[in-house]
Amino acid sequence: MKLLLATVAAFAVISTISAAVRGKAPTKQLNDGNHIPSLGLGSFGFDEIRKMRQAVWDAVQAGYRHIDTAALYGNEVEIGKGIADVIKQGIVKREDLFITTKLWNDKHGRNQVVPALRESLQKLGLEYVDLYLIHSPEATDAQGNTIKVDVAETWQGMEEAKRLGLARSIGVSNFNIEQIDRIIKNSNFVPSVNQIEIHPSNTKEKEVADCFERGIVVVAYSPFGFFVSRAGGGNVVNRNDPKLLNIARKYNKSINQVILRYELDRDLIPIPKSTNPQRIAENINVFDFQLTPEEIGIVGSFNQNKSIFD
Ligand SMILES: NC(=O)c1ccc[n+]([C@@H]2O[C@H](COP(=O)([O-])OP(=O)(O)OC[C@H]3O[C@@H](n4cnc5c(N)ncnc54)[C@H](OP(=O)(O)O)[C@@H]3O)[C@@H](O)[C@H]2O)c1
């Protein structure tokens, strides 16, 4: 009997560990063969940098394996501390995590890319990132004045980062299809990801279809759009819309969970940001239901082609 109980207990521990290692979000294959978890933790918020270490801890505990940051956010050191904590505590290994960071606009010169990534890696305390993105197609000088740098030139620096093993996958953010095609025409590497703003008020069907046609995975930033109140106010969508409430009731989920599920069911990868442990857990608790095509249409009917970020 004792032996049986010990075996059952050991099995329970092993299955808990393997569930913890796998995380809650299934993965999607990128065009270079690597895999990206289909939901990640966003981290943008200049006034919440200090909270990010704990947020990474809470997120990994809740089953996240994908964290999104950027040189611009100023939080790579705190995120790195959070990553070190979960690895040191044996909750996950580095290879279980998928970490994205981004090249800022003032480092678009071909020879600036690898040094910029090395600086991010040093702050994160990592030897490589899983995904490095050009944050935006707009190049600036150090003072923030717009300058002309061909995106194809910046991409050569990105390729170098991949060749050196400093970034497992490379991609872009805020690029339109012409800019992506300019890269494809001048390179052997198609970007693996385009990270763009997508939510029910800005559904971007055409942009998504153009990316999918080229084998590019689309990461949806600001996935809640105007369904959460934002600094600057205005534009908040009525969360009490009866059609949305009906969907939420049907699945026993919150409106925010329905919105994330809408993006997942469109084959997008949402990266909701939260520093609140309950909401962090809520946002990844979306893999036990699926919307019908009709419900996807209802959530998408809030589209107004309206962006939060220019
Ligand atoms: N590539 C780019 O140019 C770009 C641009 C913007 C954003 N991003 C990335 O995308 C991430 C997400 O975008 P975002 O931060 O703009 O917006 P978001 O994730 O759509 O919304 C974040 C806001 O929603 C609140 N929230 C989170 N979960 C909630 C829930 N379950 N119920 C109610 N409120 C909830 C958060 O507050 P609490 O923290 O208090 O929960 C926060 O105020 C960013 O953090 C960043 O990593 C990339």
PDBQT file of the ligand as one rigid body, heavy atoms in Angstrom, charges set to zero:
ROOT
HETATM    1  N1  LIG A 401       5.188  46.596 -30.955  1.00  0.00    +0.000 N 
HETATM    2  C1  LIG A 401       4.612  47.695 -30.530  1.00  0.00    +0.000 C 
HETATM    3  O1  LIG A 401       4.752  48.794 -31.098  1.00  0.00    +0.000 OA
HETATM    4  C2  LIG A 401       3.745  47.617 -29.291  1.00  0.00    +0.000 A 
HETATM    5  C3  LIG A 401       2.897  48.696 -28.976  1.00  0.00    +0.000 A 
HETATM    6  C4  LIG A 401       2.088  48.571 -27.839  1.00  0.00    +0.000 A 
HETATM    7  C5  LIG A 401       2.132  47.430 -27.051  1.00  0.00    +0.000 A 
HETATM    8  N2  LIG A 401       3.002  46.408 -27.378  1.00  0.00    +0.000 N 
HETATM    9  C6  LIG A 401       3.098  45.178 -26.547  1.00  0.00    +0.000 C 
HETATM   10  O2  LIG A 401       1.799  44.639 -26.383  1.00  0.00    +0.000 OA
HETATM   11  C7  LIG A 401       1.491  44.535 -24.992  1.00  0.00    +0.000 C 
HETATM   12  C8  LIG A 401       0.000  44.658 -24.742  1.00  0.00    +0.000 C 
HETATM   13  O3  LIG A 401      -0.489  45.895 -25.193  1.00  0.00    +0.000 OA
HETATM   14  P1  LIG A 401      -0.956  47.068 -24.202  1.00  0.00    +0.000 P 
HETATM   15  O4  LIG A 401      -0.186  46.975 -22.936  1.00  0.00    +0.000 OA
HETATM   16  O5  LIG A 401      -0.899  48.323 -24.968  1.00  0.00    +0.000 OA
HETATM   17  O6  LIG A 401      -2.503  46.781 -23.970  1.00  0.00    +0.000 OA
HETATM   18  P2  LIG A 401      -3.439  45.596 -23.455  1.00  0.00    +0.000 P 
HETATM   19  O7  LIG A 401      -2.645  44.399 -23.091  1.00  0.00    +0.000 OA
HETATM   20  O8  LIG A 401      -4.512  45.461 -24.461  1.00  0.00    +0.000 OA
HETATM   21  O9  LIG A 401      -4.102  46.242 -22.171  1.00  0.00    +0.000 OA
HETATM   22  C9  LIG A 401      -3.399  46.445 -20.980  1.00  0.00    +0.000 C 
HETATM   23  C10 LIG A 401      -4.350  47.089 -19.986  1.00  0.00    +0.000 C 
HETATM   24  O10 LIG A 401      -5.429  46.202 -19.703  1.00  0.00    +0.000 OA
HETATM   25  C11 LIG A 401      -5.527  45.963 -18.293  1.00  0.00    +0.000 C 
HETATM   26  N3  LIG A 401      -5.927  44.552 -18.158  1.00  0.00    +0.000 N 
HETATM   27  C12 LIG A 401      -5.162  43.439 -18.365  1.00  0.00    +0.000 A 
HETATM   28  N4  LIG A 401      -5.877  42.325 -18.219  1.00  0.00    +0.000 NA
HETATM   29  C13 LIG A 401      -7.132  42.706 -17.898  1.00  0.00    +0.000 A 
HETATM   30  C14 LIG A 401      -8.338  42.002 -17.603  1.00  0.00    +0.000 A 
HETATM   31  N5  LIG A 401      -8.377  40.659 -17.624  1.00  0.00    +0.000 N 
HETATM   32  N6  LIG A 401      -9.451  42.724 -17.288  1.00  0.00    +0.000 NA
HETATM   33  C15 LIG A 401      -9.422  44.075 -17.268  1.00  0.00    +0.000 A 
HETATM   34  N7  LIG A 401      -8.312  44.805 -17.534  1.00  0.00    +0.000 NA
HETATM   35  C16 LIG A 401      -7.182  44.131 -17.845  1.00  0.00    +0.000 A 
HETATM   36  C17 LIG A 401      -4.141  46.253 -17.753  1.00  0.00    +0.000 C 
HETATM   37  O11 LIG A 401      -4.182  46.683 -16.416  1.00  0.00    +0.000 OA
HETATM   38  P3  LIG A 401      -3.456  45.849 -15.215  1.00  0.00    +0.000 P 
HETATM   39  O12 LIG A 401      -1.997  45.748 -15.556  1.00  0.00    +0.000 OA
HETATM   40  O13 LIG A 401      -3.718  46.681 -14.015  1.00  0.00    +0.000 OA
HETATM   41  O14 LIG A 401      -4.153  44.504 -15.168  1.00  0.00    +0.000 OA
HETATM   42  C18 LIG A 401      -3.700  47.401 -18.659  1.00  0.00    +0.000 C 
HETATM   43  O15 LIG A 401      -4.239  48.634 -18.206  1.00  0.00    +0.000 OA
HETATM   44  C19 LIG A 401       2.328  45.681 -24.385  1.00  0.00    +0.000 C 
HETATM   45  O16 LIG A 401       2.387  45.591 -22.977  1.00  0.00    +0.000 OA
HETATM   46  C20 LIG A 401       3.623  45.473 -25.128  1.00  0.00    +0.000 C 
HETATM   47  O17 LIG A 401       4.343  44.370 -24.597  1.00  0.00    +0.000 OA
HETATM   48  C21 LIG A 401       3.770  46.494 -28.501  1.00  0.00    +0.000 A 
ENDROOT
TORSDOF 0
